[in-house]
Amino acid sequence: MAANRGKAIENNAVILPFINRFNYQYYSRDTFTAFLKHFKDADVVRIRKGKVYQRYYNIPCAFDIEVSSFYDDQGEKTALMYVWQICINGYCWFGRTYNELYDMFRCCHDVLNLGYTKRLVFFVHNLSYEWNNLRKYMTVTDYFAIDKRTPLYVQTADGVEFRCSYQLSGCSLAYLGKNELHKYHVEKAVGDLNYNLIRTKDTILTRKEMGYIINDVRVVTNYIQELIERGEDIAHIPLTKTGRVRRKLVDDCIKKDGHLNKSFIHTMQQCILTPDEYYICKSAFMGGFTHSNPLNTGIHFLEDRSIIPHDIASDYPHVMVTCKFPMGKAKHVKEMTLDEYLTLASDYNIIAEFNFTGLQATFIYDYYISKSKCFVASNVRESNGRIVSADEITLHITEVDFDIIQKMYEWESVSIRNCLIYESDYLPREYVLSVLDLYEKKTVLKGQDDKKIEYQMSKALLNSTYGCMCTDIIRKIYSYDDDFVEEEPDVAAAIETYNSRKKRTNFYPWAVYVTAHARHKLLTSILKLGSLYVYADTDSIYAFDCEEVRAHFSAENDKIIENLKFISWLRDIPIEKFSPRDQDGHEHPLGVWELESRCVEFKTLGAKRYMKTYEDGSVHTTIAGLSKSAVSYITQQGGYDFFKNGMSVPETFSGRTTVTYIDELKQGRIKDYQGHETAYSVRTGVHMEASDYTLSMSSLFMEFIRSIMI
């Protein structure tokens, strides 16, 4: 829907057009009331909820607060808001107290006639933070959350609604301002606020500090305005990033050419679960394989043994369009022999409970079975959480997992029980075409300056396809009634609702198999590379740079391309969909291994812990729990020699923050950094402080590495 552009209204005011320039004004009720009157007759959009239509002002708005965290006289953590700010259609306002803030929301209610059926939405980047500071000052009428303190939206009695723009965009505020604004550019200011300085409502804020504060809400407002100008509206903007993918799948699969696609609907009606089947599928579900070759862990490799990474082009989408998945309702088999299992596994998808005794790894360069997935695990020897040997383990796996396990382990006995047997087939053609459409657009539009928005949208949607598929269908129920309320779901009712949903485009077992197929592809290469393999992470393998490695991935790519041609012929889909050309005419086959920049230095300390140096001399780190910017400190302290067990990075470089939720009244007096002493009384808050980082490798993992190096 087009933006409001100066439309005349009955009260002789004019709807103020959207602006993109730095501005702010201190809140007072009189001036803010006069400002709001310009929007009384602004465009309103509506959406049906139950039997009632809720109307929304189609205006981009954002809200944010800034808080000082400190320890009070009793040494207890305390958090104090010292400024709040809003942006409405590009016009920014701020205040210093909760009284002013609440009065501002009441003013919105009074002037715009807000209520249950007419709302004004403020987008908040990371609503969980702002809400815990704000929650005791508002009366909630509706609350929807994905975790206890992670609301997607909060509706209040004043007709003001808060939504989380972080969950919508899926990126930080800094990234949003730098990469997601294409028309109304404004970047989040970085480094202008020293959070170590205590500020209160009486602290004098400099223009530089106000620039930081105001730009935060401008970034979010501009982002929402761009969405509106692209055809979305406040009532229908999805709550999360995956919401757009769900809508696309519904449009492509169910609403085919403006008509209901009865064939697809019938297919989904056959794909149903029982509660027991759901729990087995959930137990069998595993993410991507991320691990290091223990024989190459802790070793600093130099240029004479350089490392070269290979990444899979759109790994999960490739799996979705080329592999077979469970279809229909499962058949249950209580128990079967291994021979019976292997015979059925060639034609069916099978999720089953496996019990192994006398398990021992036969492949020494990595280990597949994760101890955390075993609900029976006796006398286990492990490598960083992966099982090397065990007297006995029991876990749920797919036949895809078993194919890897039998190539990496041997055992004394195996029993197979509680089997779910599914007909195996490719995903519905409409679904495949929807995924391929996103991949094609991402490839074709990349690098075209006049298509940046379409490219970013296609890329984001493609990356979210799997997230949409693997969304858990059974979640705790979170609500808010003057405090956070957490309830266990009625599993049977939730499963029944899931099965009967008319616009359902996914089936939970599919998610189990997407990652299983992806792991199989990754481990197949690891098995062939053997000692040449160094590190793997979901869709990438780091291996020594040599002719044998390059020849392996070249041969794998030939197989992948031949299979794309087969699937193209089988599904009657043009091969150009699987292998589109970019603007320079180069083909980009889906799912091939792509050669990345060579690493002249490399060292890994296990999963999500590695350091590398490219040929241009740039150094990069990936260390779980540590900011990538800490690489400068690590380099100054000795680089690869410093990167080891026990490495400590101080809070000034770690990028880590410790968050503490405060749920009780805090009162006292505090002196700010300018010398102003202020009395405070806050009902709730969020205390944040920088924290240092210490790299700690488990003693079991270190002992295992020492044992195999002997």
C-alpha positions in Angstrom: 0.0 0.0 0.0 1.3 3.4 -0.9 2.5 5.7 1.9 0.4 8.6 3.2 1.4 11.7 1.3 -0.2 14.8 2.6 -3.9 13.9 2.3 -6.2 16.6 3.6 -8.4 15.6 6.6 -11.6 17.0 8.1 -10.0 18.7 11.1 -8.0 21.0 8.8 -4.8 19.2 9.6 -2.8 17.4 6.9 -1.5 13.9 7.2 2.2 14.3 7.6 4.2 12.5 4.9 6.9 10.0 5.8 10.3 11.7 6.3 13.8 10.3 6.4 16.0 12.9 8.2 17.5 13.2 11.7 15.0 15.0 14.0 13.7 14.8 17.6 11.5 16.6 20.0 11.0 16.4 23.7 7.6 15.0 24.7 4.9 17.2 26.0 1.3 16.2 25.9 0.1 19.4 24.1 2.6 19.3 21.3 2.3 15.5 20.9 -1.5 15.8 20.8 -1.2 18.4 18.0 1.2 16.1 16.2 -1.0 13.0 16.4 -4.1 14.9 15.1 -2.3 14.8 11.7 -2.8 11.0 11.7 -6.4 10.7 12.8 -7.6 10.0 9.3 -4.5 8.1 8.1 -4.9 4.9 6.2 -6.3 2.0 8.3 -6.0 -1.7 7.3 -7.7 -4.6 9.0 -7.4 -8.3 9.6 -10.0 -10.7 10.9 -9.3 -12.4 14.3 -12.0 -14.8 15.1 -15.3 -13.0 14.6 -13.8 -9.6 15.0 -12.0 -7.4 12.6 -9.0 -5.6 14.1 -8.0 -2.3 12.4 -4.5 -1.0 12.3 -3.1 2.4 11.5 -0.9 1.7 8.5 1.9 3.9 9.8 5.5 2.8 10.5 6.3 3.3 14.2 9.2 2.2 16.5 9.9 2.3 20.2 13.1 1.9 22.2 14.5 2.7 25.6 18.0 3.1 26.9 19.0 1.8 30.3 21.9 2.1 32.8 22.9 -1.0 34.6 24.7 -0.8 37.9 25.0 -2.4 41.4 23.1 -0.7 44.2 24.3 0.0 47.7 23.5 -3.7 48.7 25.6 -5.0 45.8 22.4 -6.1 43.9 22.0 -5.7 40.2 19.8 -2.8 39.2 18.7 -1.3 35.9 17.3 2.2 35.4 15.7 3.6 32.2 17.1 7.1 31.5 15.5 7.8 28.1 12.8 6.5 25.9 12.2 7.3 22.3 9.6 6.7 19.5 9.5 7.3 15.8 6.1 7.7 14.1 6.3 8.1 10.3 9.8 9.4 10.6 9.1 11.9 13.3 11.0 11.2 16.5 10.1 12.0 20.1 11.7 11.2 23.4 11.2 11.5 27.1 13.0 10.7 30.4 10.5 9.0 32.8 8.0 6.2 32.9 5.3 8.8 33.7 6.0 10.6 30.5 6.1 7.3 28.6 2.7 6.1 29.9 1.2 9.5 29.3 2.4 9.3 25.7 0.7 6.0 25.2 -2.5 7.3 26.7 -2.3 10.3 24.4 -2.1 7.9 21.4 -5.2 6.1 22.8 -7.1 9.4 23.3 -6.3 11.2 20.1 -6.4 8.2 17.7 -9.4 6.5 19.4 -7.4 3.3 20.0 -8.9 0.3 21.6 -9.3 -3.5 21.2 -10.5 -3.2 17.5 -8.3 -0.2 16.5 -4.6 -0.3 17.1 -1.3 1.5 16.6 1.7 -0.8 16.3 5.2 0.1 17.6 7.9 -2.2 16.4 10.7 -2.9 19.0 14.0 -4.5 18.1 14.4 -7.3 20.7 11.0 -6.8 22.4 12.0 -9.3 25.1 14.4 -6.7 26.5 12.1 -3.6 26.3 9.1 -5.6 27.6 10.7 -6.7 30.8 11.5 -3.0 31.6 8.0 -1.9 30.6 5.7 -4.7 31.6 4.6 -3.5 35.0 3.4 -0.2 33.6 1.0 -1.6 31.0 -2.2 -3.6 31.1 -2.1 -6.6 28.7 -5.1 -7.8 26.7 -3.3 -10.3 24.4 0.2 -11.8 24.5 1.9 -14.2 22.1 5.4 -15.5 22.8 7.8 -18.2 21.6 9.5 -18.4 25.0 8.7 -17.2 28.5 10.3 -13.8 28.0 10.3 -13.7 24.2 7.0 -12.2 23.0 6.3 -11.7 19.3 3.6 -9.2 20.1 2.0 -7.6 23.1 -1.4 -5.9 22.9 -2.4 -3.5 25.6 -5.6 -2.0 26.9 -4.7 1.4 25.5 -4.8 0.0 21.9 -1.1 0.2 21.6 0.5 -3.0 20.3 4.2 -3.9 20.4 5.8 -6.3 17.9 9.4 -7.6 17.7 11.2 -6.4 14.6 14.2 -8.6 15.5 12.1 -11.7 15.1 10.7 -10.2 11.9 14.0 -9.3 10.3 16.1 -12.1 11.8 19.2 -9.8 12.1 20.8 -7.3 14.5 19.9 -3.6 14.5 23.3 -2.8 13.1 22.9 -5.3 10.2 19.4 -4.1 9.6 20.5 -0.5 9.1 23.6 -1.4 7.0 22.2 -4.1 4.8 18.4 -4.1 4.8 17.5 -0.5 4.0 17.5 0.1 0.3 15.6 3.4 -0.1 15.6 5.2 3.3 19.2 4.8 4.4 20.2 5.3 8.0 22.7 3.2 9.9 22.6 2.4 13.5 25.3 4.5 15.2 28.0 2.3 16.7 30.2 3.3 19.6 28.7 6.6 20.5 27.3 5.5 23.8 29.6 4.4 26.6 27.5 2.0 28.5 29.9 2.0 31.5 28.7 5.5 32.3 25.8 5.7 34.7 23.0 7.9 33.3 19.6 8.8 34.9 16.7 11.0 33.9 18.7 14.0 35.1 21.8 13.3 33.0 22.4 15.9 30.3 22.5 14.0 26.9 24.8 15.3 24.2 23.7 15.7 20.6 26.1 12.9 19.7 24.4 10.6 22.3 21.0 11.7 21.0 22.1 10.7 17.5 22.8 7.2 18.7 19.5 7.0 20.6 17.3 8.5 17.8 18.9 6.5 15.0 17.9 3.2 16.6 14.2 4.0 16.2 14.8 5.5 12.7 16.4 2.3 11.5 13.3 0.2 12.5 10.8 2.8 11.2 12.5 3.1 7.9 12.6 -0.7 7.6 8.8 -1.0 8.2 8.2 1.9 5.8 10.0 0.1 3.0 7.9 -3.0 3.7 4.8 -0.9 3.4 5.9 0.7 0.1 6.6 -2.8 -1.3 3.0 -3.8 -0.9 2.8 -5.1 2.7 0.7 -3.4 5.4 0.8 -3.3 9.2 -2.1 -5.8 9.6 -0.4 -8.4 7.4 3.3 -8.1 8.0 4.3 -11.5 9.4 5.5 -11.9 12.9 8.6 -13.8 12.0 11.0 -14.2 9.1 9.7 -17.6 8.3 6.2 -16.2 8.1 6.9 -14.9 4.6 8.0 -18.4 3.5 4.9 -19.9 4.8 2.8 -17.4 2.9 4.8 -18.1 -0.3 4.3 -21.8 0.1 0.6 -21.4 0.6 0.4 -19.2 -2.5 2.5 -21.6 -4.6 1.2 -24.9 -3.4 -2.4 -24.4 -2.2 -3.7 -21.3 -4.1 -2.6 -22.5 -7.5 -3.5 -20.0 -10.2 -6.1 -18.5 -8.0 -7.8 -21.8 -7.3 -7.4 -24.3 -4.5 -5.0 -27.0 -5.5 -7.0 -30.1 -4.4 -4.2 -32.5 -5.3 -1.7 -30.8 -3.0 -4.3 -30.5 -0.2 -5.1 -34.2 -0.5 -1.4 -35.1 -0.2 -1.1 -33.0 3.0 -4.3 -34.5 4.4 -2.6 -37.9 4.2 0.6 -36.7 5.9 -0.6 -36.9 9.5 1.0 -37.8 12.9 0.0 -39.3 16.2 1.5 -38.0 19.5 3.7 -41.1 19.8 5.0 -40.7 16.2 5.7 -37.0 16.9 7.9 -37.9 19.9 9.8 -40.5 17.9 10.4 -38.1 15.1 11.5 -35.4 17.6 13.9 -37.9 19.2 15.4 -38.8 15.8 15.8 -35.1 14.8 19.4 -33.9 14.7 20.9 -30.7 13.3 23.9 -30.3 11.1 27.2 -32.3 11.7 29.8 -30.0 13.2 33.0 -31.5 14.4 36.8 -31.7 14.0 39.1 -34.6 13.1 40.5 -35.3 16.6 43.9 -36.2 15.0 44.0 -32.7 13.5 42.6 -30.9 16.5 44.9 -28.4 18.3 47.5 -28.4 15.5 48.6 -25.2 13.9 48.8 -25.9 10.2 51.0 -23.6 8.2 51.2 -22.8 4.4 53.2 -26.0 3.7 50.0 -27.9 4.8 47.4 -25.3 3.7 43.7 -25.9 4.2 41.0 -25.4 1.6 37.3 -25.2 2.5 34.5 -26.4 0.2 31.0 -25.2 0.8 27.7 -26.7 -0.5 25.7 -24.2 -2.6 22.3 -23.9 -0.8 22.6 -27.3 0.9 19.2 -27.7 2.5 17.2 -26.4 -0.5 19.2 -28.9 -2.6 18.2 -31.7 -0.3 14.5 -30.6 -0.5 14.3 -30.8 -4.3 16.4 -33.9 -5.0 15.9 -36.3 -2.1 13.0 -38.6 -1.0 10.9 -38.0 2.1 8.3 -39.7 4.3 4.8 -39.4 2.8 1.4 -40.4 4.2 0.7 -42.0 7.5 3.3 -44.3 9.1 2.9 -48.0 9.5 4.0 -49.4 12.8 6.2 -52.5 13.2 7.1 -53.5 16.8 10.3 -55.3 16.0 12.4 -56.5 13.0 15.7 -58.1 12.2 18.5 -56.2 10.6 18.0 -58.2 7.3 14.3 -57.3 7.3 15.2 -53.6 8.0 17.8 -53.4 5.2 15.4 -54.9 2.7 12.6 -52.4 3.6 15.1 -49.4 3.9 15.9 -49.6 0.1 12.3 -48.6 -0.7 10.9 -46.9 2.4 11.7 -44.2 4.9 12.1 -45.8 8.4 12.5 -44.1 11.7 13.2 -46.7 14.4 14.7 -47.3 17.8 18.1 -48.9 17.6 19.9 -50.6 20.5 23.6 -51.4 19.9 25.8 -53.4 22.2 29.6 -53.6 22.0 29.7 -50.6 19.8 33.1 -49.6 18.4 34.2 -47.0 15.8 36.1 -48.4 12.8 36.7 -44.9 11.3 39.3 -43.0 13.3 39.1 -39.5 11.7 35.7 -38.6 13.2 32.7 -40.1 14.9 29.0 -39.8 14.0 26.8 -40.7 16.9 26.1 -37.9 19.3 25.9 -39.0 22.9 23.2 -36.4 23.7 20.8 -38.2 21.3 21.1 -41.5 23.2 18.5 -42.2 25.9 20.6 -45.3 27.0 24.4 -44.9 27.1 26.5 -47.3 29.0 30.3 -47.1 29.5 30.8 -44.5 26.7 34.1 -43.3 25.4 33.6 -40.1 23.5 35.3 -37.5 21.4 33.9 -34.1 22.2 30.3 -35.5 22.6 30.6 -38.0 19.7 30.7 -41.7 20.6 33.9 -43.7 20.0 32.8 -46.8 21.8 30.1 -48.0 24.2 28.9 -51.1 26.0 25.4 -50.2 25.0 23.5 -47.3 23.5 19.8 -46.8 22.4 18.6 -44.0 20.1 16.1 -43.2 17.3 17.6 -42.8 13.8 16.5 -42.8 10.2 17.7 -45.3 7.6 19.8 -42.5 6.2 21.6 -42.2 9.6 22.1 -46.0 9.8 23.8 -46.1 6.4 26.5 -43.8 7.8 26.7 -45.6 11.1 27.3 -49.0 9.5 30.2 -47.5 7.5 31.8 -45.9 10.7 31.1 -48.5 13.4 30.9 -52.2 14.2 28.9 -53.8 17.0 28.3 -57.1 18.8 24.5 -57.0 18.5 21.8 -54.7 17.3 18.0 -54.8 17.9 15.5 -52.7 16.0 12.2 -51.8 17.6 9.2 -49.4 17.4 9.6 -48.7 13.7 7.7 -46.0 11.8 7.6 -47.1 8.1 6.7 -44.4 5.6 6.1 -44.5 1.8 9.1 -42.7 0.3 8.7 -40.1 -2.4 9.9 -36.7 -3.6 8.3 -33.6 -2.1 5.2 -32.4 -4.0 6.1 -30.8 -7.3 4.6 -27.5 -6.3 6.7 -27.4 -3.2 9.9 -28.1 -5.2 9.0 -25.4 -7.8 8.5 -22.9 -5.0 12.0 -23.6 -3.6 13.6 -23.6 -7.0 11.9 -20.3 -7.8 13.7 -18.7 -4.8 17.1 -20.2 -5.8 16.7 -19.0 -9.4 15.8 -15.5 -8.3 18.7 -15.4 -5.8 21.1 -16.4 -8.6 19.8 -14.3 -11.4 19.3 -11.1 -9.4 22.7 -11.2 -7.6 24.9 -8.3 -8.6 22.1 -6.3 -10.3 22.1 -2.9 -8.7 18.5 -2.2 -9.7 17.3 -5.5 -8.2 19.0 -5.4 -4.8 15.7 -5.6 -2.9 14.4 -8.5 -4.9 17.7 -10.3 -4.4 17.8 -9.8 -0.7 14.2 -10.9 -0.3 14.8 -14.1 -2.4 18.0 -14.9 -0.5 16.3 -14.4 2.9 13.3 -16.5 1.9 15.5 -19.3 0.5 17.5 -19.4 3.7 14.3 -19.6 5.7 12.7 -22.5 3.8 14.1 -25.1 6.2 13.4 -23.0 9.3 9.7 -23.0 8.2 9.8 -26.8 7.8 11.5 -27.6 11.1 9.3 -25.4 13.4 8.3 -27.5 16.3 4.6 -28.3 16.3 4.4 -28.8 20.1 5.4 -25.9 22.2 4.7 -24.7 25.7 2.0 -22.0 26.0 3.2 -18.7 27.2 0.9 -15.9 28.3 1.0 -12.8 30.5 -1.3 -11.9 33.4 0.5 -9.3 35.4 3.4 -11.8 35.3 4.7 -14.5 33.0 2.6 -17.6 32.8 3.9 -20.9 31.4 1.6 -23.9 30.6 2.3 -27.4 29.3 0.4 -27.9 26.0 -2.3 -30.5 25.4 -0.2 -32.6 23.0 -3.1 -34.7 21.6 -5.1 -31.5 20.9 -2.1 -29.8 19.3 -1.4 -32.7 17.0 -5.1 -32.9 16.0 -5.0 -29.2 15.2 -1.8 -29.6 13.2 -3.2 -32.6 11.2 -6.4 -30.8 10.3 -4.9 -27.4 9.4 -6.2 -26.5 5.9 -3.2 -24.4 4.9 -0.5 -26.7 6.1 2.4 -27.1 3.6 4.9 -29.0 5.7 5.1 -32.4 7.5 7.3 -32.6 10.6 9.1 -35.9 9.5 10.4 -34.0 6.4 12.5 -31.8 8.7 14.0 -34.9 10.3 15.1 -36.1 6.8 16.4 -32.8 5.4 19.2 -32.7 8.0 19.7 -36.5 7.8 20.3 -36.3 4.0 22.6 -33.3 4.5 24.6 -35.1 7.1 24.8 -38.1 4.8 26.2 -36.0 2.0 28.8 -34.4 4.3 29.9 -37.7 6.0 30.1 -39.5 2.6 32.9 -37.0 1.7 34.5 -37.2 5.1 34.7 -41.0 4.8 36.4 -40.8 1.5 38.8 -38.0 2.5 39.9 -39.8 5.7 43.1 -38.3 7.1 42.9 -35.4 4.6 39.8 -34.1 6.4 40.3 -31.5 9.1 37.0 -29.8 10.1 33.3 -29.8 9.1 30.4 -27.6 9.8 26.9 -28.5 8.4 27.5 -27.7 4.8 31.3 -27.2 4.6 34.5 -29.3 4.8 38.0 -28.0 5.5 40.6 -30.4 4.1 44.3 -30.3 3.1 44.9 -28.6 -0.2 46.1 -31.3 -2.5 45.2 -32.9 -5.8 43.4 -35.9 -4.2 41.0 -33.5 -2.3 40.3 -31.4 -5.4 39.7 -34.5 -7.5 37.3 -35.9 -5.0 35.1 -32.8 -4.9 35.3 -32.5 -8.7 34.0 -36.0 -9.0 31.3 -35.4 -6.4 30.1 -32.3 -8.4 29.9 -34.4 -11.6 27.5 -36.8 -9.7 25.5 -33.9 -8.3 25.0 -32.3 -11.7 24.0 -35.7 -13.3 21.5 -36.2 -10.5 20.1 -32.7 -11.1 19.5 -33.6 -14.8 17.8 -36.8 -13.7 15.5 -35.0 -11.3 14.8 -32.4 -13.9 13.7 -35.1 -16.3 11.8 -37.1 -13.7 9.8 -34.1 -12.3 9.4 -32.4 -15.7 11.1 -29.3 -14.5 13.4 -27.3 -16.7 17.1 -27.9 -15.9 17.5 -24.1 -15.9 15.6 -24.0 -12.6 18.2 -26.3 -11.0 21.2 -24.6 -12.6 20.3 -20.9 -13.3 22.7 -18.4 -14.8 23.9 -15.2 -13.2 24.0 -11.9 -15.0 27.4 -12.8 -16.5 26.0 -16.0 -18.0 27.7 -18.4 -15.5 25.8 -21.5 -14.4 25.3 -22.1 -10.7 24.1 -25.7 -10.2 22.2 -26.2 -6.9 24.0 -28.3 -4.3 27.5 -28.4 -5.8 30.7 -28.1 -3.7 32.1 -24.7 -4.2 35.8 -24.0 -3.6 36.4 -21.2 -1.1 39.6 -19.1 -0.4 42.6 -21.1 0.6 43.8 -20.9 4.2 47.5 -20.5 4.6 47.2 -21.0 8.3 44.5 -22.9 10.2 43.8 -24.3 13.7 40.7 -25.9 15.2 40.0 -26.8 18.8 36.7 -28.6 18.1 33.2 -27.7 17.0 32.6 -24.0 16.3 36.2 -23.2 17.4 38.7 -22.4 14.6 41.1 -19.7 13.4 42.2 -19.2 9.9 44.4 -16.9 7.8 43.7 -16.3 4.1 46.3 -15.7 1.4 45.7 -11.9 1.6 46.9 -12.0 5.3 43.4 -11.5 6.8 42.8 -13.4 10.0 39.4 -14.7 11.0 38.0 -16.6 13.9 34.8 -18.6 14.6 34.6 -19.3 18.3 31.2 -20.0 19.9 30.3 -17.4 22.5 33.0 -14.9 21.3 32.6 -12.0 19.0 34.4 -12.2 15.7 35.9 -8.7 16.5 37.9 -10.4 19.3 40.3 -11.6 16.6 42.3 -8.3 16.9 43.0 -9.0 20.6 43.8 -12.7 19.9 46.3 -11.6 17.2 47.9 -9.1 19.6 48.3 -11.7 22.3 50.1 -14.2 20.1 47.7 -15.4 17.5 47.7 -19.1 17.0 49.9 -19.7 20.0 47.4 -17.8 22.2 44.4 -19.7 20.7 44.4 -22.7 23.0 42.6 -24.3 25.9 42.3 -21.7 28.7 42.6 -18.7 26.4 41.0 -15.7 28.2 39.6 -12.6 26.4 38.7 -9.6 28.6 35.2 -8.1 28.6 36.5 -5.0 26.6 37.2 -7.3 23.6 34.9 -10.3 24.1 31.7 -8.8 22.9 29.9 -10.9 25.5 27.1 -9.7 27.7 25.6 -11.2 30.8 21.8 -10.5 31.0 19.9 -10.6 34.3 16.2 -10.1 34.5 15.0 -8.2 37.5 11.5 -8.9 38.6 11.2 -7.1 41.9 10.9 -3.4 42.9 14.2 -1.5 43.1 14.5 1.8 45.0 17.3 4.0 46.1 19.5 6.9 45.1 22.2 6.9 42.4 24.7 9.5 41.2 25.3 9.7 37.5 28.7 10.3 35.8 28.0 14.0 35.7 27.5 14.3 39.5 23.7 14.5 39.5 22.1 12.5 42.4 18.7 11.0 41.5 16.1 9.0 43.5 14.8 6.0 41.6 12.0 3.5 41.9 11.7 0.9 39.1 9.3 -2.1 39.1 11.2 -4.4 36.8 14.3 -4.2 34.6 17.0 -5.9 32.7 20.6 -5.6 34.0 23.3 -6.0 31.3 27.1 -6.0 31.8 30.0 -7.0 29.7 31.8 -10.2 30.6 35.0 -11.9 29.7 35.4 -15.1 27.9 37.5 -18.2 28.7 37.9 -21.0 26.2 37.5 -24.3 28.0 37.9 -27.7 26.3 36.4 -30.6 28.2 38.9 -32.7 30.1 37.4 -35.8 28.5 38.0 -34.4 25.0 41.6 -33.4 25.9 42.3 -36.8 27.4 40.9 -38.5 24.3 43.1 -36.4 22.0 46.2 -37.3 24.1 45.3 -41.0 24.0 45.1 -41.2 20.2 48.3 -39.1 19.7 50.4 -41.7 21.6 
